Structure formats: structure tokens, C-alpha cells
Amino acid sequence: MDKPAAAKAPFFALSDHALLALEGRDAIAFAQAQCMSDVASLADGQWQWSGWLSPKGRVQALFALLRTGPESIWLLLPDGDAGALKAAMERFVFRSKVKLRVPGELSLCGSFTAPGAASGAMAATDAGGRVELDLGDGTSPRTLRICPGCSAPADSAALARWRAFDLVHGLPRPGPDGLEAWTPQQLSLDRLHAYSVRKGCYPGQEIVARTHFLGQAKRGLGLFAADSAPAVEAQVMEGERAIGTVASAAAAAGEADGHAALVLAVLPLQRPADAPGLAVDGMPLVPLPLRDGLAR
């Protein structure tokens, strides 16, 4: 019997992604209390962008959060260390009936083709137990798949293209350097609908809500092309003055009109029209528009 069309797609290993499972009677309540998005609003099989913050409102982890059932949540971490996040979150389990584990039997892979059945925020599971998420932007298709015993091959060019796709849509990918220097607003995570200011308490919620309701967000993400990828946390200069910081950088993979690298930087939201051009390490930055379509 022929396999479904989705199974024939050219999938490749997402070797820089990780998966953390939250399982048990209190899994949904625990995730609602710890994560910055409104987990309780999800139906079984739905996903959203989310994250975990420090009490000071700094991003400790950024992930896609999938509700796989009434007692199960999966956190899909680009660049994340699932073991380290597990250990950090377990400190807050207390008496909750929830178990955190890194499912070693599952692998993540990706494809620049449309999902077989998943669409938007709704995931889909096929007869073989493979779960697919729609990570396209409505114009360019992209599928993330979680499957048992996946044998998708390594493909460094495809992996670089996947990372570049994330950056041009405003999803920070700092690699192992992390995101702890910034708040959700400074990373413009409102563009991804990745946090809630109304759902109630979670670590850092007071900082996030105060910034939102008092209109104090003065910095956000900007996207740039560059001739090479600078280091994360490198200073962005406006003439002789440092005004911002690199949050992510990656090979352009065809996304930057002939430039070799893409850069996401945290910068002031308001700059004078006649302000000098921006540079990192003496290298000019060419402004690019952030693309829409990844929000769920």
C-alpha cells in the first residue's frame, strides 16, 4: 500500500530542537501556572508559542507548546536544553500531580512542504503516531514532525534555511547563548502571541503586565542583513553610541538579498529619521522588514 503523501516529503532531522513532556493529572494546571501563554485556552491537539520567565520577567526558555491530551503538554524547544529546563521547572512542582520527562523515544524533523492534515494552531496525528505541526506562514509551507523512531537524515543546508525562516519571522534563535537578557516585550513576542497579560499569575507576570498596561515597552526587535553573523549580545552602534544588542544571528540561507547573514537585534522602538546608520563590529546593518505569519 502506498504511504500518504505527507510521509514521502523530504524531511530532515531538526538536530538543534528538543522536546520536554509534562504528564499527569495536573499537567495543564502546572503549565498554566508556569508558562507565559494562556495554556488553559488550548483544546486537545492545539499549540501556541509560549515561554518560561524568571520572576524578574526575563525569558528563560522559548518554545512551541502543544496540548497533546487532557493530561499531557509537550514543549518543543528550538535551541533549547530540555534536560536543563526539566530540572529548573521541577523545582516548582511541589505537590502537583505532574511528571516532567525528556522523551528519548521521540525525534523531531522538519520539511519545507505543507503538512498532511495539520493547519494553523491545530496539530494532527497520523496512523503511525507521528504528530505534525504547521509552522508555515500561510504563504511558504513548513512542517515540524514529532515521531517515534524517526530516521530523517541530517541536512545542514536545510537546517540553516529553517533557522533563517525563524529569524525573518521574528522568532529569536540565539543558540546556546540563551535569551535571559530580555523581557518578552523587548523580544517583540507579542508578534507571535506568545504571552498573556490577562490570564493570571505566572513567573514574571507582574513585570510583563505592568510594562504592557503602562505603555513602558521602549525596545523591540529589528531585523537586518549583514555580511557575516555577529556574536549574540554584540553591541549595535549608531555612530559612536551603543543603542542595542544582537539577540540572534544566523546564515541568511537565501533570505537576505545577497547578504551572508541575518541579525535580530533589540533596539529602541523610536529612532529619529535622520539617525546614523547602524553597525556591529564596524559592519553595516541593512534593515529588513519582519515578516508575519508565524503567530498562532
C-alpha positions in Angstrom: 0.0 0.0 0.0 1.3 3.5 -0.9 2.3 5.7 2.0 0.4 9.0 2.5 1.9 11.9 0.6 3.0 13.6 3.8 5.2 10.6 4.6 7.0 11.0 1.3 8.0 14.6 2.0 11.8 15.3 2.2 12.1 15.5 6.0 15.4 16.2 7.7 16.5 16.0 11.3 15.9 19.1 13.5 19.0 18.3 15.5 19.0 21.6 17.3 15.5 21.2 18.7 14.5 19.4 21.9 11.3 18.1 23.5 10.1 18.2 27.1 6.9 16.4 28.1 4.6 17.4 31.1 2.3 14.5 32.0 -0.2 13.8 34.7 -3.5 14.9 36.2 -2.1 18.5 36.9 -0.1 18.9 33.8 -2.4 21.5 32.3 -2.7 23.5 35.5 1.0 23.3 36.1 1.8 24.6 32.6 -0.9 27.4 33.0 0.8 28.5 36.3 4.3 28.4 34.9 4.2 29.4 31.2 3.6 32.9 29.9 0.9 32.0 27.4 -2.8 31.1 28.2 -2.4 27.3 28.2 -5.9 26.7 29.5 -7.3 28.2 26.3 -6.0 25.4 24.2 -8.1 22.4 23.2 -6.5 18.9 22.8 -4.3 19.0 19.7 -3.8 22.8 19.6 -0.5 24.6 20.0 0.8 28.1 20.6 4.1 29.9 21.1 5.0 30.3 24.8 7.9 30.6 27.2 9.1 30.4 30.8 10.2 33.5 32.6 12.2 34.4 35.6 10.5 36.2 38.5 12.0 39.4 37.0 10.3 38.8 33.7 13.3 37.6 31.7 12.9 34.9 29.1 14.5 31.7 30.4 13.1 29.5 27.6 11.1 30.0 24.4 9.1 27.1 22.8 6.1 25.9 21.0 3.6 24.5 23.5 1.4 21.6 22.3 -1.5 20.2 24.3 -1.5 16.6 23.2 -4.3 15.5 25.5 -6.3 16.3 28.7 -3.2 15.3 30.9 -0.3 16.0 28.6 1.7 19.0 27.3 4.7 19.0 25.0 7.2 21.8 24.9 9.2 22.0 21.6 12.4 24.0 22.2 14.3 25.5 19.3 17.9 25.6 20.6 16.7 24.5 24.0 18.2 22.2 26.5 15.3 20.0 27.6 17.2 18.4 30.4 18.1 21.8 31.9 14.6 23.1 31.6 13.2 20.0 33.2 15.5 20.4 36.2 14.6 24.1 36.5 10.9 23.6 36.3 10.8 20.6 38.6 11.7 22.9 41.5 8.1 24.3 41.2 6.2 21.0 41.1 5.7 20.8 44.8 2.6 18.6 45.4 1.3 18.9 41.8 0.5 15.6 40.1 2.7 16.2 37.1 5.8 14.4 35.8 8.4 16.1 33.6 10.4 13.9 31.3 12.6 14.1 28.2 11.0 11.6 25.8 14.1 9.8 24.4 11.9 7.7 22.2 10.7 10.7 20.1 12.6 12.6 17.5 11.9 16.0 15.7 12.3 16.6 12.0 11.2 19.2 9.5 10.2 19.7 5.9 9.6 22.7 3.7 6.3 21.1 2.5 2.7 21.5 3.7 1.5 19.2 6.5 -0.6 16.3 5.6 -3.5 17.3 7.9 -2.3 19.9 10.4 -3.3 23.5 9.9 -2.7 26.7 11.8 -2.8 26.1 15.5 -4.3 22.5 15.1 -1.8 19.7 15.1 -2.6 16.3 13.5 -1.5 12.7 14.3 -1.3 10.0 11.6 -1.9 6.3 11.9 1.8 5.8 12.7 1.6 8.0 15.7 3.6 10.8 14.1 2.5 14.3 15.2 2.7 17.2 12.7 2.6 20.9 13.3 2.0 23.6 10.7 5.0 26.0 11.0 4.5 27.8 7.7 3.4 31.4 7.4 0.4 31.0 5.2 2.4 31.5 2.0 5.6 29.4 2.5 4.8 25.9 3.8 6.7 24.3 6.6 6.1 21.2 8.7 7.5 20.1 12.0 7.0 16.4 12.8 7.5 14.5 16.1 7.7 10.8 15.6 8.9 7.6 17.3 12.0 6.1 15.8 12.5 8.8 13.2 15.3 8.2 10.7 15.2 11.6 8.9 18.7 12.4 7.6 20.9 15.3 8.7 20.9 18.2 6.2 22.9 21.2 7.3 21.7 23.4 4.4 18.0 22.7 5.2 18.7 23.2 9.0 20.2 26.6 8.2 17.3 27.5 6.0 14.9 26.6 8.8 16.7 28.8 11.3 16.7 31.7 8.8 13.0 31.3 8.3 12.5 31.7 12.0 14.6 34.8 12.2 12.9 36.6 9.3 9.6 36.0 11.1 10.8 37.4 14.4 11.4 34.1 16.3 14.7 34.6 18.2 17.2 31.7 17.8 20.2 32.6 19.9 21.6 29.1 20.1 23.1 28.0 23.4 23.7 31.7 24.5 20.0 31.9 25.6 17.6 34.8 26.0 17.9 35.7 29.7 18.9 39.3 29.0 15.4 40.3 27.7 11.7 40.5 28.5 9.0 39.2 26.2 8.3 42.8 25.0 11.9 43.5 24.2 11.9 40.4 22.0 8.6 41.6 20.4 7.0 38.3 21.3 3.6 39.9 21.0 4.0 39.4 17.3 3.8 35.6 18.0 1.0 35.9 20.5 3.5 34.1 22.8 2.5 35.7 26.2 -0.7 36.8 28.0 -1.2 39.8 30.2 -4.7 38.8 31.3 -4.6 35.1 32.3 -3.4 35.5 35.9 -0.3 34.7 37.8 2.9 33.1 36.4 6.6 33.8 37.0 7.4 37.3 35.7 3.7 38.1 35.0 3.7 41.3 37.1 6.6 42.8 35.1 5.0 41.8 31.8 1.6 43.2 32.7 3.0 46.4 34.2 5.0 47.1 31.0 2.0 46.4 28.8 -0.6 48.4 30.7 1.6 51.4 31.5 2.9 51.5 27.9 6.6 51.3 29.0 7.9 49.0 26.3 10.6 51.1 24.7 12.6 48.5 22.9 11.8 45.7 20.4 13.3 43.5 17.7 14.7 44.8 14.4 15.7 42.5 11.5 18.9 43.2 9.5 21.0 41.7 6.8 24.8 41.7 7.3 27.9 40.4 5.6 28.7 38.0 8.5 27.0 36.8 11.6 28.0 38.7 14.7 28.1 37.2 18.2 24.9 37.2 20.3 25.0 40.1 22.7 27.3 42.1 20.5 26.6 45.9 20.7 24.7 47.6 17.9 26.2 51.0 17.3 24.5 54.2 16.0 27.6 56.2 15.1 29.7 56.3 18.2 26.8 55.3 20.5 25.7 51.8 21.5 21.9 51.7 21.3 21.1 48.0 21.0 22.2 44.3 21.4 22.2 41.4 19.0 19.7 38.8 20.1 20.2 36.3 17.3 22.3 35.9 14.1 22.4 33.1 11.5 23.4 32.4 8.0 20.9 34.1 5.6 20.2 30.9 3.6 18.8 32.9 0.7 16.7 35.2 2.9 18.7 38.4 2.8 19.1 39.6 -0.8 22.7 38.6 -1.4 23.9 39.2 2.2 25.5 36.3 4.1 23.8 36.7 7.4 20.6 37.7 9.2 20.6 39.6 12.5 17.8 40.1 15.1 18.7 43.0 17.4 16.9 44.6 20.4 16.7 48.3 19.7 14.8 51.4 20.7 11.3 51.4 19.1 11.7 55.1 18.2 14.7 56.5 16.3 14.9 59.9 14.6 14.6 59.7 10.8 18.0 61.3 10.3 19.8 59.0 12.8 23.1 57.5 11.6 23.1 54.0 10.1 23.6 51.0 12.4 26.6 48.7 12.6 28.0 45.8 14.6 31.8 45.4 15.0 32.2 48.1 12.3 30.0 46.1 9.9 26.9 47.9 8.4 23.5 46.5 9.1 20.9 46.7 6.4 17.3 47.0 7.7 14.8 44.3 6.6 11.0 44.1 7.3 10.0 41.4 9.8 7.5 39.0 8.1 4.2 38.0 9.6 2.5 34.6 9.6 4.0 32.5 12.4 1.6 33.7 15.1 -0.9 31.1 16.3 
